[in-house]
Amino acid sequence: MPPKSKAKKRKTSEANQSTLDSFRIGQPGRSQTAFPPKHHTVSTTSTTTNDRMQQQPTTSDDSSTSAKHNNLHAGSFLGSFRQHALIDKVPILLCKETPSTPALSNEQIIDTFTKLDNVLRSILHQTPNDLGFQVAYELCRSVCLFGKPKELYNDLESTLNEHMQQEKHVIMGETDQDTFLDTLDDHWTTFCQQLVTIRNIFMELDRRYIMSETPYPSILHLGKSMFRKIVMGVPRIQSKTISGVLKLIQQDRDGLDVNLNRLRSITQMMLDLSLYDDVFEPSFISSTIQYYGTESTETMDRLSITDYLQHAKDRVQQESEYRIATYLDKGTKISLTEVVTNQLIYTKIDIILSQGFDDMMDHCERESLAILYHFVSSHESITKLRTAFGDYIKKRGVRMVKDPSKDQVMVSTLLSFKDEVDKILHDSFDNNPTFANAFKESFETFINSRRNKPAEMLAKYFDTMLRSGAKQPPEHRIESHLDKVLVIFRYLQGKDTFEAFYKRFLSKRLLLNRTTSNDLEKSILGKIKSECGPDFTKNLEGMFKDMDISADINTTFKESKDYGEQDSIPLYVNVLAQGVWPTYPTTDIMLPTNMASLLQAYQTFYTKSFKGRKLAWRNALGSCVVKSHFPQGSKELTVSLFQTIVLLLFNDTTKSTMDYKDIALATNLDDKELKRVLQSLSCGKHKLLVKQPPNDTVTDEDTFAYNSNFSASAVRLKINSIQQEQSTEERKETQTKVLVDRQYQLEAAVVRIMKSKKQMTHVALVNELFVQLKFPIDATDIKKRIESLIDREYLSRDQTDNSVYIYQS
């Protein structure tokens, strides 16, 4: 692309000035070297380095003017003409004109007009003339001074008009389109130079007559006006000029070599002649629309949307910067930029968005998106871009949320997706608030498109991050990461579902001592509290309180007499408030004698310490640390209470094997639980028992034996138990509890609203429920709960209008 240059201001003589304006001189005034009229004296003094020369005053008349002028060794300036001085300085004293100066004779006037006309024609026809320009200037001044400026002006205008007619015929005679502009520009440039010379000679006419008696500020403007009217006023010349300029501009756009100086000169000529705005620019804009309308269609067919946007950016930059700075007027920039952008972007915005927007978002092409955004940021098309942005988020989010095969990575995928969109918002969309709102609305829409599951997986993700055992990043990094997860939590409508699953996961972390840090747990809980209020976290905070109380009770029990009478088996009991913790099934098992007696001792201690309270043991949550001895070495096993009971059966050395039925009879475990326990001990990573037949499925006919060949590199081993993970039954139970709690909340809200309003229509009641309740509800559930309240006589229907409910106080 041709080099850029600074844009030029319209109609000023700077880099893009015409030849005419490049010869501009100062305001016309009385020449300091003009000879004074008759009977006036001029004192001329010159100073050199070594001597001083004095010239005596002399008188002058008209016949001796030229001679005296030629004898003066003075430096004089007339416009752009200069006579070189032979001395350093010549002070000239101007005397006042004598009012009684006699008029010129007719012969003198005719002779002067003839001489000036010859000078004028010699300038216009570029022929030699014996009369010097300084003499011509003095003759013009004399004519003006002695009262003949009007006649001189008429002669000047007539001669210029005659010359313009000749110029018109010469230019019209140029039939070759390729050389027409060259001919026009050459004649215009030459005429501009001639006008400057003429203006310098006829400066007194400019000052004394043209400026005050004609509509033209100067001879320069007179010449421009005549060139515009006589030459450029010819439709054929004008149309050939416009078409020639447009052809050169198209060639420049196509990357062909163009005479930029010629192009700049012609456009500047149209500016000087006031043809640019009214004649050239409309045709130029029209041709630009046509050019880029065709190019946009052709380019879009062969380029990808990303490459097309870069092409559009380059094109707009070329038009608005390079061409404006090189040969177009600065005032064209706004309209030119608008039409180019309109043809390349606005008319193609639907195609760009439908064919390329999703792909740019998928590949996070922030630079291309930024180009598109800045094109439409001040145009109504920004609404379409914002809509496409929101629709993309919904489509992509629904795919992530509704695919059951991706449930386990749902939250991590959502976090990555949100990070990508946040970067695009910042880097491409300038953090536009309307785009940020579109993102929030779309995110909330798709994350709630699948009821309950996102809330469950979010709670599980918290559990994974807060549970000890796996390799975890430092605590401060975990908290920072979970802060991002809380942002997704804000979009959930079913926060009660999240609370139910979070409570179940938290309970296992606390009871199985698998939390990374209690401080971190409480920090996250405090943030959830600030989001949802104290009622939301009341039970969760109660769980931590129970754990603290249980620690104090255990300390007191170990110091009591009841504990001292038992064997030295360490015991730690967590006492849980029934309404705070999740519900767990009661499992009756047969404990070894020493374990059973120790539990009985704790129960005796507790009932004595807390009158009126009753303990219900939840054996499924118990865990033990068992020291085991194998021929390959001793191990310390962390196992569940159920696993412990089964392992202790194999301490009986009189039995080398035990079948499934014997184990079931000895432990009193139900069939489903026992099979999970035996599978974890004989089919897992650490095979403490040997199963026959050796497969991964436990049946009633299997037999089990102590694995004397067991070995492991670690001394402390954790034997994972299936019952410690969330089972399908637990999930269903949690979901059912959420539904029941929602029914209670819905009924309570209906009664609360009706108690305050006393009477409401069905539509008004439903609308109020949607405002007050924070979880998703549908009209069917509302109708069922209202019918239930009517049956229980909390509400009644109006006898004249069944759609109106009345509160029964």
PyMOL commands that set and color helices and strands:
alter all, ss='L'
color gray80, all
select helices_A, chain A and resi 21-23+62-71+106-125+133-145+149-172+177-201+203-213+219-231+235-253+260-272+276-302+305-326+330-344+346-362+366-376+382-402+404-427+433-447+453-466+475-490+495-511+518-532+534-558+561-564+593-609+619-621+641-651+660-667+671-682+722-724+728-757+762-772+779-791
alter helices_A, ss='H'
color red, helices_A
select strands_A, chain A and resi 44-47+52-55+76-78+81-83+623-630+633-640+657-659+689-692+703-706+716-718+759-761+795-797+804-807
alter strands_A, ss='S'
color yellow, strands_A
deselect
rebuild
show_as cartoon
